Amino acid sequence: MLETQSSPFQTEAGPQDGPEEADVIVLGGGIVGVSIAVHLQMRGRNTVLVDRQGPGEGTSFGNAGLIQREAVFPHLFPRNLGDLLRYATNRSTDAYYHPAMLPRLLRPFLGYWQNSEQGRYRTIAHAYAQLIAHCVDDHVALAEAAGAMDLLRPGGWTQAHEDPKVLAAALAEAEVMRREYGVEHVAMDSAALARHEPHIRSGLAGGLHWTQPVGVIDPHALTLAYTALFERLGGRVRFGNARTLTRAGAAWRVTGAGGAIAAPISAPEVVIALGAFAPDVTKPLGYAPPLFVKRGYHMHYQPDVTKAGGNALLTGPVLDVANGYMLIPMRRGIRLTTGAEFAHRDAEPTPVQLARAEPAARRLLPGLGTRMDAEPWMGARPCTPDMLPIIGAAPGQKGAWYAFGHAHQGLTLGPTTGRLLAAMMTGDTPFTDPTPYRPERF
Ligand SMILES: Cc1cc2nc3c(=O)[nH]c(=O)nc-3n(C[C@H](O)[C@H](O)[C@H](O)COP(=O)(O)OP(=O)(O)OC[C@H]3O[C@@H](n4cnc5c(N)ncnc54)[C@H](O)[C@@H]3O)c2cc1C
């Protein structure tokens, strides 16, 4: 099921003289690009998916694997003084910044700050919720078609709280989310949390269990499974460098990255779904949104099952709210994922937050066990100052479309973005008004 019939990437286009022709080129084989390619191919568009590496090997590889039905309120910029001072010291675990990056972050942060004001934020959250509402159904539809349902783990995820006041505030917000957006949760006192996750330390204030989200036990395998579905539908996957994108008359053209033998690919339409790397290609097209990245890390641990009496250590994913990291039972082991690192996208990894989170994780889950990866993995969440993704026709560039900027919820929203954009590109009525996500807003 996870195996593709042939190699996932072919560098040669086959015996032909001119460029390889298609209806659409999708640039970027992350969860967003792959999902768009599947939806276009399902609608009969002859599609070529292009990436410079294997599908799902970018940020889509290493996330926390949550299809976040609860995430109707996107991550806002902190606006209370206490939080701002805490982050300014650069000692917290959930957020960390490279001081040299601050001048470059001024412009996006100003917008992010303004958009986090209560009134604006509610409008933004409403637009976000229209996408989030479909995330689980859209994933299940693709996973069923791909034969990949075994990679999905229902049962939601849990916030573990140390501070009763923070828990009370989270539960109050959860009630608003239930009332306004149908997001379901279960409130847990200390004893209920201990029953739910018997191997985390006792004596916590309590928990908040989001019941509708779905976990992915191997996000890379899920992207590969959707890629295999795309190929079964007749789609083609090629190595190529998106930076070679040019317009040749009425067509868009990309050349292969596989050396001189790879033929150019030509199509009247192109989708730029390059996640954090999208500006590399959109800037030469005259589009420079104030995108910034929140980098994040993961590490796997071999659980010490002796501490669990032979049973699994975690029932499901757990967020340590006080310390801002997650523990997720994955196929490979327990994955620890970190919060937001504000740094240059291409700067060397600085896994400071992982070093800070690990001792806290060992206190929370004594059976966490030993590190399994030689190095921490790093990815970059592509973020916009208004917390909404950029989805729609590229301004002033006939036949070009954008789909990036999914920040903390790119895995969640990949298939929903694919369904929305494919409908827009084929002239169908989209399931929701796409105006809030239009590229022109930047
Ligand atoms: C630690 C962490 C935890 C996260 N947890 C979650 C979670 O639980 N749930 C959730 O929904 N989201 C989560 N996210 C966010 C999510 O992973 C991202 O939003 C998502 O992966 C973005 O997908 P994408 O397809 O836009 O980008 P990517 O997966 O980065 O794909 C972009 C692709 O473009 C390719 N590319 C780049 N430049 C070029 C070029 N010049 N030529 C050709 N190809 C190129 C790359 O190789 C890559 O394959 C998390 C992120 C992090 C870092």
The ligand as a MOL file (V3000), in Angstrom:
LIG
                    3D

  0  0  0     0  0            999 V3000
M  V30 BEGIN CTAB
M  V30 COUNTS 53 58 0 0 0
M  V30 BEGIN ATOM
M  V30 1 C 7.8090 20.4720 14.6720 0
M  V30 2 C 6.5910 20.6520 13.7860 0
M  V30 3 C 5.3810 20.0780 14.1630 0
M  V30 4 C 4.2540 20.2630 13.3450 0
M  V30 5 N 3.0900 19.6230 13.6860 0
M  V30 6 C 2.0140 19.7250 12.8650 0
M  V30 7 C 0.8230 19.0040 13.1500 0
M  V30 8 O 0.7430 18.2250 14.1000 0
M  V30 9 N -0.2470 19.1750 12.3320 0
M  V30 10 C -0.1900 19.9980 11.2360 0
M  V30 11 O -1.1940 20.1390 10.5520 0
M  V30 12 N 0.9420 20.6520 10.9190 0
M  V30 13 C 2.0420 20.5390 11.6940 0
M  V30 14 N 3.1900 21.1990 11.3890 0
M  V30 15 C 3.2030 22.0630 10.2030 0
M  V30 16 C 3.2750 21.2670 8.9150 0
M  V30 17 O 4.2870 20.2840 8.9940 0
M  V30 18 C 3.5600 22.2030 7.7400 0
M  V30 19 O 2.6150 23.2550 7.7190 0
M  V30 20 C 3.4460 21.4350 6.4140 0
M  V30 21 O 4.3290 20.3380 6.3930 0
M  V30 22 C 3.7210 22.3290 5.2260 0
M  V30 23 O 3.5450 21.5330 4.0810 0
M  V30 24 P 3.9600 22.0510 2.6550 0
M  V30 25 O 3.5870 21.0100 1.6840 0
M  V30 26 O 3.4080 23.4360 2.4740 0
M  V30 27 O 5.5590 22.2580 2.7710 0
M  V30 28 P 6.7380 21.1610 2.7510 0
M  V30 29 O 6.3480 19.8890 3.3560 0
M  V30 30 O 7.9410 21.8550 3.3050 0
M  V30 31 O 6.9450 20.9010 1.2010 0
M  V30 32 C 7.5820 21.8190 0.3440 0
M  V30 33 C 8.3330 21.0290 -0.7090 0
M  V30 34 O 8.9370 21.9550 -1.6200 0
M  V30 35 C 10.1530 21.3850 -2.0450 0
M  V30 36 N 11.0220 22.4320 -2.5810 0
M  V30 37 C 11.4980 23.5170 -1.9370 0
M  V30 38 N 12.2510 24.2560 -2.7830 0
M  V30 39 C 12.2400 23.6080 -3.9830 0
M  V30 40 C 12.8200 23.8810 -5.2420 0
M  V30 41 N 13.5960 24.9450 -5.4700 0
M  V30 42 N 12.5750 23.0310 -6.2620 0
M  V30 43 C 11.8040 21.9240 -6.0680 0
M  V30 44 N 11.2430 21.6210 -4.9070 0
M  V30 45 C 11.4510 22.4530 -3.8600 0
M  V30 46 C 10.7060 20.7310 -0.7840 0
M  V30 47 O 11.6430 19.7290 -1.1200 0
M  V30 48 C 9.4550 20.1910 -0.1080 0
M  V30 49 O 9.2270 18.8240 -0.4300 0
M  V30 50 C 4.3350 21.0450 12.1710 0
M  V30 51 C 5.5570 21.6030 11.7880 0
M  V30 52 C 6.6820 21.4090 12.5860 0
M  V30 53 C 7.9960 22.0050 12.1520 0
M  V30 END ATOM
M  V30 BEGIN BOND
M  V30 1 1 1 2
M  V30 2 1 2 3
M  V30 3 2 2 52
M  V30 4 2 3 4
M  V30 5 1 4 5
M  V30 6 1 4 50
M  V30 7 2 5 6
M  V30 8 1 6 7
M  V30 9 1 6 13
M  V30 10 2 7 8
M  V30 11 1 7 9
M  V30 12 1 9 10
M  V30 13 2 10 11
M  V30 14 1 10 12
M  V30 15 2 12 13
M  V30 16 1 13 14
M  V30 17 1 14 15
M  V30 18 1 14 50
M  V30 19 1 15 16
M  V30 20 1 16 17
M  V30 21 1 16 18
M  V30 22 1 18 19
M  V30 23 1 18 20
M  V30 24 1 20 21
M  V30 25 1 20 22
M  V30 26 1 22 23
M  V30 27 1 23 24
M  V30 28 2 24 25
M  V30 29 1 24 26
M  V30 30 1 24 27
M  V30 31 1 27 28
M  V30 32 2 28 29
M  V30 33 1 28 30
M  V30 34 1 28 31
M  V30 35 1 31 32
M  V30 36 1 32 33
M  V30 37 1 33 34
M  V30 38 1 33 48
M  V30 39 1 34 35
M  V30 40 1 35 36
M  V30 41 1 35 46
M  V30 42 1 36 37
M  V30 43 1 36 45
M  V30 44 2 37 38
M  V30 45 1 38 39
M  V30 46 1 39 40
M  V30 47 2 39 45
M  V30 48 1 40 41
M  V30 49 2 40 42
M  V30 50 1 42 43
M  V30 51 2 43 44
M  V30 52 1 44 45
M  V30 53 1 46 47
M  V30 54 1 46 48
M  V30 55 1 48 49
M  V30 56 2 50 51
M  V30 57 1 51 52
M  V30 58 1 52 53
M  V30 END BOND
M  V30 END CTAB
M  END
